[in-house]
Amino acid sequence: MSMDSRLWLCACLFLVASAFAASKPETLGSVALEWRDIPIQQEEVRAVRQFLRAPTATLNELELHVTTLPAGATSHAPHRHPNEELVIIKEGTVEVLVDGQLKRVGPGSVVFNASNQLHSLRNVGDGPATYHVINWTTAATPAK
């Protein structure tokens, strides 16, 4: 390989490595986030506040969003995903699919959705239901 070819190859590898490093999200450090500072994204059925979505010192990704559903609405059809998830009910009454059974839970309740287990959530109350969703992935999280 000629000297010019080697220089060109090194330059290309440097550019690829630089692009990869630039696209890697920054590791999340300690943070305090104000409710009022998080913008609301109105989706088809639900309103979502996206608080966090980043790697941490011990997790490949930590994701936290808060969803508000109007009475009678379902966030989405029953589904499953490889990551584990906690849902913490802030207000309202919801019906959740957990381990093949429908259960009603209200404010302060916690739902754990295990890896690759079918789950869903529907607002069965008379008013809005708001809940925090915390997802995480680690090196042990199964591939999709």
N, C-alpha and C positions, 0 to 999 in steps of 0.2 A: 504494500500500500504506500502510495506516495505521501510526502509530507503535507501537501495541500489537501489530500483526501483525509488524512488523519486530523488535521486542523478543522476541516469542515465537519467531520464526524464528532469531534469534541465539542464544537460550537453547538451542533444540533442536540447532543446529549445535555449540555448545560441548559439550553432553552427549555427542553422537555422537563428537566428536573426543577427548573425555576417555576415553570407553569404549574407543576404538581404542587410544589411547596406553597405557592400563592393561593391555590384553590383549596388547600387544607384548612378547615375551619379552626379558629383559635380555641384553645382549651378554656373552658369556662372557669372563672375564679369565683370567689364569694361575691354576692350581689344582693341588693335589696331593691325590689321593683314595686312601684306604686300602682295600684289598681287603675287609677284614673289616667296614668301615663301610657297604658297599653291600648293601642287602637283596636277598635272593633271591626272585624271583617264580616260583613253580612254575606252568608252563603245562601244557597237555595232555600233551605229550611231553617238553618241555625245561625246564630251569631257567635263568633269565635274571637277570643283574645289569645294571641300566641305569645306566651311569656318567655319560653326558653326553647332552644333547639341547637345543641352544641355538644361536642365531646367534653368530658370532664377528666380529672386526673385518674379516675378509676373506671369510667364508662366510655364505651365507644360513642354513645350519644345519650343525652338526657333531654327529653322533650316534655314540656308542660304547656297545656292550653286549657282554657276555661270555655265551656260551651253553654249557651242558653238556648233552650228549646221552648217553643210555644206549646200550650196545652194540646195534647193529642198527637204531637209530632214525634217522629222517629228520626234519630240522627242519621242512620243508614241501615241497610239490610243486615241481617245476621252475617257475621264475617269472622275470620280468624287471621292472625298474623304471628310471625315467629317471636316477636318481642313480647315481654310481659308488660302488664299495665295495671295501674291503680286508678280507680274512679272514686272521687270523694264528693258526695252530694252536699251542695251548699244550701239550696232551697228547692222546694217542690217535692213531688212524689213521682218516682220513676219505677218502671217495671224492667227488670234486667233478666236476660237469659244467661244463666250460670249453671254449668255442669248439666245441661239438658233440661233445666227446670226454670220456669218463670217465677221471679220473686219481686215483691214490692218493697221498696226501701225509701226512706225519707232523709231529711236534713241530718247531717253528721254521719250518715252511713258510709261504709267503705266497701267497695267491690274490687276483688282481685281477679283479673282475667289472665289465666295461665297461658303459656306459650302454645300456640296452635290450637287453642280451644275455641269452639264456636261461641260467640257472644253478641249481644245487642242491648240497646237501651231505648226505651220509649217513655215519653212524658205522659203519665196517666192521671195527673192532677188537673185542677181547674185553672191554674195559673202557670206562669213560666217555671221551668226547672233549670237550675244552673248547677253545673258540676265541674270539678277540676279533673283533668285527665293527665296522668303522669306515666310516660312511657320511657323505657330505657333499653339499650342494647349493650351487650358485652361480648367479649371474645367467645363466650359460651352460647350466645344466641344462635339458634339454628339458621342456616341459609334459607332464603325464601323459596 
